[in-house]
Amino acid sequence: LEWWVKTELPKIEDVNVIVGDSLSALSMCALATVCDKNGRLGQPPQLQDWNHEMHTTQKFCLDMQNVKVSHAVITICHTAYEKDDLTGRAYNNLVLTGKLPKKLVRFFPEIYYADVTGFGDKAKFQWLVRPEQGTLARSQFMSGPRIPQDFGPVMKARFG
């Protein structure tokens, strides 16, 4: 990953948007790599493993933000609903390890959540651009809180 950011990414020219999929998979791969380097692959991770994994994933996000592209870097991450046992409140959280769900969102000026119904060819998306149902969605778009299925025209109007 670090090799790709340092050697291959600078070769890319005339790119408006870079999409990374999936940040949650990257996080789990980083944890497996750290465990492997420490001789604990296949065993429960130890505290120092989680620490190194979070640092690796965070560094990737910072590297992607510093990439010289015209307009945008979009990283995609899985989300899951979690429930606070004390308050009973449900909220949407990024499927990342440790403190990353709360930490990484501060790195990005805009956050979108895809509310997906159906599977495969029948999947329909509504993009949340404002906080709703406990999400951390936020955007500079002036439209309503939800954008229907085709996000392309909205992105094209915004980024050209």
Contacts in CASP RR format, 6 or more apart in sequence:
PFRMAT RR
TARGET T0000
AUTHOR 0000-0000-0000
METHOD contacts of the structure
MODEL  1
LEWWVKTELPKIEDVNVIVGDSLSALSMCALATVCDKNGRLGQPPQLQDW
NHEMHTTQKFCLDMQNVKVSHAVITICHTAYEKDDLTGRAYNNLVLTGKL
PKKLVRFFPEIYYADVTGFGDKAKFQWLVRPEQGTLARSQFMSGPRIPQD
FGPVMKARFG
1 26 0 8 1.000
1 30 0 8 1.000
1 56 0 8 1.000
1 60 0 8 1.000
2 59 0 8 1.000
2 63 0 8 1.000
5 60 0 8 1.000
5 63 0 8 1.000
5 64 0 8 1.000
5 67 0 8 1.000
9 67 0 8 1.000
10 68 0 8 1.000
12 69 0 8 1.000
14 70 0 8 1.000
15 69 0 8 1.000
15 70 0 8 1.000
16 69 0 8 1.000
16 70 0 8 1.000
16 71 0 8 1.000
16 72 0 8 1.000
16 159 0 8 1.000
16 160 0 8 1.000
17 69 0 8 1.000
17 71 0 8 1.000
17 72 0 8 1.000
17 73 0 8 1.000
17 74 0 8 1.000
17 155 0 8 1.000
17 159 0 8 1.000
18 64 0 8 1.000
18 67 0 8 1.000
18 69 0 8 1.000
18 72 0 8 1.000
18 73 0 8 1.000
18 74 0 8 1.000
19 74 0 8 1.000
19 75 0 8 1.000
19 76 0 8 1.000
20 64 0 8 1.000
20 73 0 8 1.000
20 74 0 8 1.000
20 75 0 8 1.000
20 76 0 8 1.000
21 75 0 8 1.000
21 76 0 8 1.000
22 76 0 8 1.000
22 77 0 8 1.000
22 78 0 8 1.000
23 57 0 8 1.000
23 61 0 8 1.000
23 75 0 8 1.000
23 76 0 8 1.000
23 77 0 8 1.000
23 94 0 8 1.000
23 96 0 8 1.000
23 104 0 8 1.000
24 77 0 8 1.000
24 78 0 8 1.000
24 94 0 8 1.000
24 95 0 8 1.000
24 96 0 8 1.000
26 57 0 8 1.000
26 60 0 8 1.000
27 53 0 8 1.000
27 57 0 8 1.000
27 95 0 8 1.000
27 96 0 8 1.000
27 97 0 8 1.000
27 100 0 8 1.000
28 97 0 8 1.000
30 53 0 8 1.000
30 56 0 8 1.000
30 57 0 8 1.000
30 60 0 8 1.000
31 45 0 8 1.000
31 49 0 8 1.000
31 50 0 8 1.000
31 53 0 8 1.000
31 97 0 8 1.000
32 41 0 8 1.000
33 56 0 8 1.000
34 45 0 8 1.000
34 49 0 8 1.000
34 52 0 8 1.000
34 53 0 8 1.000
34 56 0 8 1.000
35 41 0 8 1.000
35 42 0 8 1.000
35 43 0 8 1.000
35 45 0 8 1.000
35 49 0 8 1.000
38 46 0 8 1.000
38 48 0 8 1.000
38 49 0 8 1.000
40 46 0 8 1.000
40 49 0 8 1.000
45 53 0 8 1.000
50 97 0 8 1.000
50 98 0 8 1.000
53 97 0 8 1.000
54 97 0 8 1.000
54 98 0 8 1.000
54 99 0 8 1.000
54 100 0 8 1.000
54 103 0 8 1.000
57 96 0 8 1.000
57 97 0 8 1.000
57 100 0 8 1.000
57 104 0 8 1.000
58 100 0 8 1.000
58 103 0 8 1.000
58 104 0 8 1.000
58 107 0 8 1.000
61 75 0 8 1.000
61 104 0 8 1.000
61 107 0 8 1.000
61 108 0 8 1.000
62 107 0 8 1.000
64 73 0 8 1.000
64 75 0 8 1.000
65 73 0 8 1.000
65 107 0 8 1.000
65 108 0 8 1.000
67 73 0 8 1.000
70 159 0 8 1.000
71 158 0 8 1.000
71 159 0 8 1.000
71 160 0 8 1.000
72 155 0 8 1.000
72 159 0 8 1.000
75 108 0 8 1.000
77 94 0 8 1.000
77 95 0 8 1.000
77 96 0 8 1.000
78 94 0 8 1.000
78 95 0 8 1.000
79 92 0 8 1.000
79 93 0 8 1.000
79 94 0 8 1.000
79 95 0 8 1.000
79 113 0 8 1.000
79 135 0 8 1.000
80 92 0 8 1.000
80 93 0 8 1.000
80 95 0 8 1.000
81 90 0 8 1.000
81 91 0 8 1.000
81 92 0 8 1.000
81 93 0 8 1.000
82 90 0 8 1.000
82 91 0 8 1.000
82 92 0 8 1.000
82 93 0 8 1.000
83 89 0 8 1.000
83 90 0 8 1.000
83 91 0 8 1.000
84 90 0 8 1.000
84 91 0 8 1.000
89 134 0 8 1.000
90 133 0 8 1.000
90 134 0 8 1.000
91 133 0 8 1.000
91 134 0 8 1.000
91 135 0 8 1.000
92 113 0 8 1.000
92 133 0 8 1.000
92 134 0 8 1.000
92 135 0 8 1.000
92 136 0 8 1.000
93 101 0 8 1.000
94 100 0 8 1.000
94 101 0 8 1.000
94 104 0 8 1.000
94 105 0 8 1.000
95 101 0 8 1.000
96 104 0 8 1.000
105 111 0 8 1.000
105 136 0 8 1.000
109 140 0 8 1.000
110 138 0 8 1.000
110 139 0 8 1.000
110 140 0 8 1.000
111 136 0 8 1.000
111 137 0 8 1.000
111 138 0 8 1.000
111 139 0 8 1.000
112 127 0 8 1.000
112 128 0 8 1.000
112 129 0 8 1.000
112 137 0 8 1.000
112 139 0 8 1.000
112 151 0 8 1.000
113 127 0 8 1.000
113 128 0 8 1.000
113 135 0 8 1.000
113 136 0 8 1.000
113 137 0 8 1.000
114 125 0 8 1.000
114 126 0 8 1.000
114 127 0 8 1.000
114 128 0 8 1.000
115 125 0 8 1.000
115 126 0 8 1.000
115 127 0 8 1.000
115 128 0 8 1.000
115 146 0 8 1.000
116 123 0 8 1.000
116 124 0 8 1.000
116 125 0 8 1.000
117 123 0 8 1.000
117 124 0 8 1.000
118 124 0 8 1.000
124 149 0 8 1.000
125 148 0 8 1.000
125 149 0 8 1.000
125 151 0 8 1.000
126 146 0 8 1.000
126 147 0 8 1.000
126 148 0 8 1.000
126 149 0 8 1.000
127 146 0 8 1.000
127 147 0 8 1.000
127 148 0 8 1.000
127 151 0 8 1.000
127 154 0 8 1.000
128 135 0 8 1.000
128 137 0 8 1.000
128 145 0 8 1.000
128 146 0 8 1.000
129 137 0 8 1.000
129 138 0 8 1.000
129 139 0 8 1.000
129 141 0 8 1.000
129 143 0 8 1.000
129 144 0 8 1.000
129 145 0 8 1.000
129 146 0 8 1.000
129 147 0 8 1.000
130 137 0 8 1.000
130 138 0 8 1.000
130 139 0 8 1.000
130 144 0 8 1.000
130 145 0 8 1.000
131 137 0 8 1.000
131 138 0 8 1.000
132 145 0 8 1.000
132 146 0 8 1.000
137 145 0 8 1.000
141 147 0 8 1.000
141 154 0 8 1.000
141 158 0 8 1.000
143 154 0 8 1.000
147 154 0 8 1.000
END
